Amino acid sequence: MSLNSFIFRKMCTKSDTARDSGLTTPPEIQRFDDIQYGSDPKWNILDVYRPKSAADSLLPVIVSFHGGGWVYGDKEVYQFYCMDLAKRGFAVINYTYRLAPKYRYPAPFEDTNEVFCWLMENAEKYGFDIDNVFAVGDSAGATGIALYACILTSPDYAVRYSFTPPKGLKIKGLALNCGIYDTEHFCTVKTIRDYLPKHGSGNVLSDMTVIKHVTKDFPPSYIMTANCDNLRSESPIMEKALRGKGVPYRYKEYGSDDCKLYHVFHCNIKTAEAAQANDDECAFFRELIR
């Protein structure tokens, strides 16, 4: 592991531990923990969260692709954020995927595909409404879930990957939070060096550039950033790409002169600003339910 990734992990661990200090499972949430979705018993693990008030109901489902620069994060780091989404009337899948530098591109996409296969196979058991599947991602996770949506909606892009998405899967809407969408030209994220293949990156940066692979069939999207997000310049690039393809979207930058908001602020569920952003995104999803 490079020094950059080591420092990044340490920084994120300290910050996220402080962010979630004192939080516990909300009493209104039913959780199903540590379910193995793939072949790797360490990395291929997920949780499902549902509101107890909807115990016998089919629910629209949100899949969360976590951020962390491809080198950090797991479902434990995202459990409180994901349970907060579940409180808004959704079943939420919160999963861990393989991280760099031990596992490099395209490992997270292979794991994500396994998650969606598991979702489709276990819909009846966990009350997932497979006609209303949504997904969220933040930072690298926004890049990741957007690229997975490109795999589902662009046959020319899908051939770059060896796996086959589950039959019948359609992601009805996305929430893209503080992501990178032009990876080919935005390479200042130092941890990406640990994520690229060891022996020649080839066209990986191009393959990871979301805006190059968006088609008219890309899911309707809520694009979100913040006034002090260090990746703020990327969200307008994604907005332009969706607008150019005629894809329905909503774009919002949170924060004001009197309220500075930073990268992935919406994961700090203790704040009113996070509550507003998460309310807005879930409302966007509900608008897409037919």
Salt bridges, closest charged atoms under 4 A:
ASP16 OD1 - ARG19 NH1 3.25
ASP20 OD2 - ARG19 NH2 2.90
GLU28 OE2 - LYS87 NZ 3.83
ASP33 OD1 - ARG31 NE 2.98
ASP34 OD1 - LYS75 NZ 2.65
ASP47 OD2 - ARG31 NH2 3.61
ASP47 OD1 - LYS75 NZ 2.92
GLU76 OE2 - LYS75 NZ 2.60
ASP84 OD1 - LYS87 NZ 3.82
ASP84 OD2 - ARG88 NH1 2.83
GLU110 OE1 - ARG98 NH2 2.89
ASP111 OD1 - ARG98 NH2 2.95
ASP182 OD1 - HIS185 ND1 3.15
GLU184 OE1 - LYS212 NZ 3.35
ASP207 OD1 - ARG160 NE 2.77
ASP217 OD1 - LYS216 NZ 3.26
ASP229 OD1 - HIS263 ND1 2.64
GLU239 OE2 - ARG243 NH1 3.97
GLU253 OE1 - ARG232 NE 2.91
ASP279 OD1 - ARG88 NE 2.70
ASP280 OD2 - LYS252 NZ 3.58
GLU287 OE1 - ARG250 NH2 2.90
